[in-house]
Amino acid sequence: MNQHTRLDERPISLIDVAAQRRRLGRAIDDAVARVLMHCQFILGPEVRALESELAAFCGARHAITCSSGTDALRLVLMAWGIGPGDAVICPTFTFCATAEVVALCGATPVMADVDADSFNLDPASLKRAIATAKKLGLKPRAIIPVDLFGQPADHDAIAAIADAHNLFILDDAAQAFGATYKNRKLGAVFAGRKPGASATATSFFPAKPLGCYGDGGAIFVDDDDLAARIKSLRVHGEGVDKYDAAGIGLAARLDSIQAAVLLEKLKIFPEEIAARNTVAERYASGLAGLAMVPRLAKDSTSVWAQYTIRLAPGRRDALAATLKAQGIPTAIYYAKPLHRQAAYSGFPIAEGGLPVSERLAGEVISLPMHAYLDHPTQDRIIVAVRQALKG
Ligand SMILES: Cc1ncc(COP(=O)(O)O)c(C=O)c1O
């Protein structure tokens, strides 16, 4: 077997967390060792340092770290007092956590459809979902747009609808921290809205563009009162100190070790975002004409949590099988929109149905995407996809 053949047969990762680990190795080990020395494992100095770095990175007044992206979403809904009788509008084409947190608060998620080009919440369907909620006797209180696969939702259009109906906006940027919308980073896109009426949540799950080595998340807000309520809720609703329970909250803090890891990763994050964009551009030119490649909305940048193409109906399984046989992994995000899943099928859906999400569920397929995907490996993927789709 010659060198060329061996390279061609190397297994490829969908998301290569180990490549970044190799690059950062010593720096992360040292950062973790410092926490092991000072032993302030919960909300230690690294957490405070990370919060100020994250706020500076995206331009938010407050960054509040917490135990996961799911808890980030949940803490904000709790801080707003969302509960039984309330409706929260969510896209159906998303990960379940988006709607799960609504149900956990006792409120009703109402599913809206997405736009076929961006995969993000469709403002027209959002309006219909608000009307549906009202007809059902629910009180619409909030919208959770999702910045799916790393690309920002249509935030100005969504905010205009939210303002007209006096709704909170909780941006689920679990997949998109670092992306920009009209030259503002996610976390700082709601600057002009009513104080306390908007928040952004993200996830540091290891596979996310900015991931830690366990679970973690963060919330970005500009309003001081809302920030104080969220900070209290993440520590059991603490009042003057942790033995004074002013409210009912969660144990939802970020560990200092995870903050130490994230501080090191944040240093190279802008470089990694640039590398992800290069990978996305190379896919777009390599696959144009054969598959529907993702299109970025005008004035938006993506962090490409996933690189998701669309195929004509019925072609996906064969492509996935052909690529798998060549050591190239793929994934389907999402084969079932939320309203087709057992836990969520009983919740209301927007008038007019959710036809775009239904269609996308049968057409999308995600290809390997990460900042360390080198050109020869990516070319191997592009050639394999082209051959499979032409054949
Ligand atoms: C859109 C979306 N929302 C929320 C979450 C939840 O984040 P976590 O896994 O950190 O709880 C995820 C994670 O995959 C997600 O993709």
The ligand as a MOL file (V3000), in Angstrom:
LIG
                    3D

  0  0  0     0  0            999 V3000
M  V30 BEGIN CTAB
M  V30 COUNTS 16 16 0 0 0
M  V30 BEGIN ATOM
M  V30 1 C -30.5870 24.5320 18.9580 0
M  V30 2 C -30.1200 24.0000 20.2810 0
M  V30 3 N -30.6750 24.4680 21.4130 0
M  V30 4 C -30.2780 24.0530 22.6280 0
M  V30 5 C -29.2940 23.1000 22.7660 0
M  V30 6 C -28.9450 22.6040 24.1320 0
M  V30 7 O -27.6130 22.7960 24.4860 0
M  V30 8 P -26.9190 21.8230 25.5740 0
M  V30 9 O -26.6940 20.5170 24.9210 0
M  V30 10 O -25.6630 22.5350 25.9400 0
M  V30 11 O -27.8580 21.7200 26.7300 0
M  V30 12 C -28.6730 22.5750 21.6230 0
M  V30 13 C -27.6230 21.5470 21.7430 0
M  V30 14 O -27.4020 20.7210 20.9040 0
M  V30 15 C -29.1000 23.0290 20.3420 0
M  V30 16 O -28.5440 22.5670 19.2180 0
M  V30 END ATOM
M  V30 BEGIN BOND
M  V30 1 1 1 2
M  V30 2 1 2 3
M  V30 3 2 2 15
M  V30 4 2 3 4
M  V30 5 1 4 5
M  V30 6 1 5 6
M  V30 7 2 5 12
M  V30 8 1 6 7
M  V30 9 1 7 8
M  V30 10 2 8 9
M  V30 11 1 8 10
M  V30 12 1 8 11
M  V30 13 1 12 13
M  V30 14 1 12 15
M  V30 15 2 13 14
M  V30 16 1 15 16
M  V30 END BOND
M  V30 END CTAB
M  END
